[in-house]
Amino acid sequence: MPKTGNWLAPLLVSVAVSTEAAGADESWTGLLAEMCAACHGQTGKSPGSVPDISELDAESMQAFLIGFRDGDIEATVMDRIARALSESDIEVLSRVLTENWQLLHGAPDEENDNQ
Protein backbone atom coordinates (compact mmCIF):
# COMPACT_ATOMS: atom_id res chain seq x y z
CA MET A 1 0.00 0.00 0.00
CA PRO A 2 1.40 3.44 -0.87
CA LYS A 3 2.42 5.81 1.86
CA THR A 4 -0.04 8.63 2.42
CA GLY A 5 2.75 10.69 3.95
CA ASN A 6 2.72 14.45 3.85
CA TRP A 7 0.52 14.81 0.75
CA LEU A 8 -2.78 13.61 2.24
CA ALA A 9 -3.63 16.69 4.34
CA PRO A 10 -3.14 19.20 1.49
CA LEU A 11 -5.08 16.88 -0.81
CA LEU A 12 -8.07 16.76 1.51
CA VAL A 13 -8.06 20.55 1.94
CA SER A 14 -7.87 21.03 -1.82
CA VAL A 15 -10.60 18.45 -2.42
CA ALA A 16 -12.82 20.09 0.19
CA VAL A 17 -12.59 23.47 -1.53
CA SER A 18 -13.06 22.00 -5.02
CA THR A 19 -15.91 19.68 -4.13
CA GLU A 20 -17.82 22.40 -2.34
CA ALA A 21 -17.72 24.52 -5.49
CA ALA A 22 -18.58 21.64 -7.81
CA GLY A 23 -21.10 19.85 -5.61
CA ALA A 24 -19.15 16.55 -5.47
CA ASP A 25 -18.92 14.56 -2.25
CA GLU A 26 -15.65 15.42 -0.44
CA SER A 27 -14.93 12.01 1.06
CA TRP A 28 -15.64 10.22 -2.23
CA THR A 29 -13.33 12.51 -4.22
CA GLY A 30 -10.58 12.17 -1.61
CA LEU A 31 -10.85 8.39 -1.80
CA LEU A 32 -10.68 8.53 -5.59
CA ALA A 33 -7.53 10.65 -5.44
CA GLU A 34 -5.94 8.13 -3.07
CA MET A 35 -6.87 5.35 -5.49
CA CYS A 36 -5.20 7.24 -8.36
CA ALA A 37 -1.97 7.55 -6.37
CA ALA A 38 -2.08 3.86 -5.44
CA CYS A 39 -1.59 2.79 -9.06
CA HIS A 40 -0.20 5.87 -10.81
CA GLY A 41 2.26 6.84 -8.07
CA GLN A 42 2.14 9.75 -5.68
CA THR A 43 3.49 12.14 -8.30
CA GLY A 44 1.53 10.65 -11.20
CA LYS A 45 4.75 9.16 -12.58
CA SER A 46 3.95 5.49 -12.57
CA PRO A 47 6.45 2.72 -12.13
CA GLY A 48 6.20 -0.21 -14.50
CA SER A 49 3.41 -0.58 -17.03
CA VAL A 50 0.83 1.71 -15.40
CA PRO A 51 0.54 4.86 -17.55
CA ASP A 52 2.23 8.06 -16.39
CA ILE A 53 -0.42 10.73 -15.78
CA SER A 54 1.83 13.40 -14.27
CA GLU A 55 1.94 15.53 -17.42
CA LEU A 56 -1.80 15.50 -18.20
CA ASP A 57 -3.77 18.72 -18.00
CA ALA A 58 -7.28 18.67 -16.52
CA GLU A 59 -8.97 18.66 -19.94
CA SER A 60 -6.96 15.65 -21.13
CA MET A 61 -7.53 13.76 -17.88
CA GLN A 62 -11.27 14.41 -18.14
CA ALA A 63 -11.30 13.15 -21.74
CA PHE A 64 -9.52 9.95 -20.73
CA LEU A 65 -11.81 9.33 -17.75
CA ILE A 66 -14.93 9.93 -19.83
CA GLY A 67 -13.55 7.67 -22.56
CA PHE A 68 -12.88 4.90 -20.05
CA ARG A 69 -16.27 5.37 -18.40
CA ASP A 70 -18.20 5.37 -21.67
CA GLY A 71 -16.28 2.41 -23.13
CA ASP A 72 -14.64 4.43 -25.90
CA ILE A 73 -11.14 3.62 -24.61
CA GLU A 74 -10.20 0.01 -23.93
CA ALA A 75 -8.67 -0.65 -20.53
CA THR A 76 -7.90 -3.44 -18.12
CA VAL A 77 -8.88 -1.60 -14.93
CA MET A 78 -9.70 2.05 -15.62
CA ASP A 79 -12.96 1.29 -17.40
CA ARG A 80 -14.30 -0.35 -14.24
CA ILE A 81 -13.08 2.46 -12.00
CA ALA A 82 -14.40 5.20 -14.29
CA ARG A 83 -17.91 3.70 -14.48
CA ALA A 84 -18.42 4.76 -10.86
CA LEU A 85 -17.62 8.41 -11.63
CA SER A 86 -20.20 11.13 -12.15
CA GLU A 87 -19.54 14.16 -14.36
CA SER A 88 -18.89 16.17 -11.18
CA ASP A 89 -16.46 13.53 -9.86
CA ILE A 90 -14.51 13.59 -13.12
CA GLU A 91 -14.36 17.37 -13.27
CA VAL A 92 -13.22 17.82 -9.66
CA LEU A 93 -10.81 14.90 -9.61
CA SER A 94 -9.17 15.97 -12.88
CA ARG A 95 -8.74 19.54 -11.72
CA VAL A 96 -7.51 18.68 -8.21
CA LEU A 97 -4.94 16.17 -9.41
CA THR A 98 -3.57 18.08 -12.39
CA GLU A 99 -3.35 21.41 -10.60
CA ASN A 100 -1.83 20.02 -7.42
CA TRP A 101 0.57 17.15 -8.20
CA GLN A 102 3.58 18.97 -6.77
CA LEU A 103 1.64 20.53 -3.88
CA LEU A 104 0.11 17.18 -2.97
CA HIS A 105 2.98 14.83 -3.68
CA GLY A 106 6.16 16.88 -3.84
CA ALA A 107 8.31 17.48 -6.86
CA PRO A 108 8.74 14.39 -9.03
CA ASP A 109 11.97 12.67 -8.18
CA GLU A 110 13.42 9.20 -8.09
CA GLU A 111 12.25 8.53 -4.52
CA ASN A 112 8.62 9.50 -5.25
CA ASP A 113 8.61 7.72 -8.60
CA ASN A 114 9.14 4.40 -6.87
CA GLN A 115 6.27 4.77 -4.39
C-alpha positions as CSV (number, residue, x, y, z in Angstrom):
1,M,0.0,0.0,0.0
2,P,1.4,3.4,-0.9
3,K,2.4,5.8,1.9
4,T,0.0,8.6,2.4
5,G,2.8,10.7,4.0
6,N,2.7,14.5,3.8
7,W,0.5,14.8,0.8
8,L,-2.8,13.6,2.2
9,A,-3.6,16.7,4.3
10,P,-3.1,19.2,1.5
11,L,-5.1,16.9,-0.8
12,L,-8.1,16.8,1.5
13,V,-8.1,20.6,1.9
14,S,-7.9,21.0,-1.8
15,V,-10.6,18.5,-2.4
16,A,-12.8,20.1,0.2
17,V,-12.6,23.5,-1.5
18,S,-13.1,22.0,-5.0
19,T,-15.9,19.7,-4.1
20,E,-17.8,22.4,-2.3
21,A,-17.7,24.5,-5.5
22,A,-18.6,21.6,-7.8
23,G,-21.1,19.8,-5.6
24,A,-19.1,16.6,-5.5
25,D,-18.9,14.6,-2.3
26,E,-15.7,15.4,-0.4
27,S,-14.9,12.0,1.1
28,W,-15.6,10.2,-2.2
29,T,-13.3,12.5,-4.2
30,G,-10.6,12.2,-1.6
31,L,-10.9,8.4,-1.8
32,L,-10.7,8.5,-5.6
33,A,-7.5,10.7,-5.4
34,E,-5.9,8.1,-3.1
35,M,-6.9,5.3,-5.5
36,C,-5.2,7.2,-8.4
37,A,-2.0,7.5,-6.4
38,A,-2.1,3.9,-5.4
39,C,-1.6,2.8,-9.1
40,H,-0.2,5.9,-10.8
41,G,2.3,6.8,-8.1
42,Q,2.1,9.7,-5.7
43,T,3.5,12.1,-8.3
44,G,1.5,10.7,-11.2
45,K,4.8,9.2,-12.6
46,S,4.0,5.5,-12.6
47,P,6.4,2.7,-12.1
48,G,6.2,-0.2,-14.5
49,S,3.4,-0.6,-17.0
50,V,0.8,1.7,-15.4
51,P,0.5,4.9,-17.5
52,D,2.2,8.1,-16.4
53,I,-0.4,10.7,-15.8
54,S,1.8,13.4,-14.3
55,E,1.9,15.5,-17.4
56,L,-1.8,15.5,-18.2
57,D,-3.8,18.7,-18.0
58,A,-7.3,18.7,-16.5
59,E,-9.0,18.7,-19.9
60,S,-7.0,15.6,-21.1
61,M,-7.5,13.8,-17.9
62,Q,-11.3,14.4,-18.1
63,A,-11.3,13.2,-21.7
64,F,-9.5,9.9,-20.7
65,L,-11.8,9.3,-17.7
66,I,-14.9,9.9,-19.8
67,G,-13.6,7.7,-22.6
68,F,-12.9,4.9,-20.1
69,R,-16.3,5.4,-18.4
70,D,-18.2,5.4,-21.7
71,G,-16.3,2.4,-23.1
72,D,-14.6,4.4,-25.9
73,I,-11.1,3.6,-24.6
74,E,-10.2,0.0,-23.9
75,A,-8.7,-0.6,-20.5
76,T,-7.9,-3.4,-18.1
77,V,-8.9,-1.6,-14.9
78,M,-9.7,2.1,-15.6
79,D,-13.0,1.3,-17.4
80,R,-14.3,-0.3,-14.2
81,I,-13.1,2.5,-12.0
82,A,-14.4,5.2,-14.3
83,R,-17.9,3.7,-14.5
84,A,-18.4,4.8,-10.9
85,L,-17.6,8.4,-11.6
86,S,-20.2,11.1,-12.2
87,E,-19.5,14.2,-14.4
88,S,-18.9,16.2,-11.2
89,D,-16.5,13.5,-9.9
90,I,-14.5,13.6,-13.1
91,E,-14.4,17.4,-13.3
92,V,-13.2,17.8,-9.7
93,L,-10.8,14.9,-9.6
94,S,-9.2,16.0,-12.9
95,R,-8.7,19.5,-11.7
96,V,-7.5,18.7,-8.2
97,L,-4.9,16.2,-9.4
98,T,-3.6,18.1,-12.4
99,E,-3.3,21.4,-10.6
100,N,-1.8,20.0,-7.4
101,W,0.6,17.2,-8.2
102,Q,3.6,19.0,-6.8
103,L,1.6,20.5,-3.9
104,L,0.1,17.2,-3.0
105,H,3.0,14.8,-3.7
106,G,6.2,16.9,-3.8
107,A,8.3,17.5,-6.9
108,P,8.7,14.4,-9.0
109,D,12.0,12.7,-8.2
110,E,13.4,9.2,-8.1
111,E,12.3,8.5,-4.5
112,N,8.6,9.5,-5.2
113,D,8.6,7.7,-8.6
114,N,9.1,4.4,-6.9
115,Q,6.3,4.8,-4.4
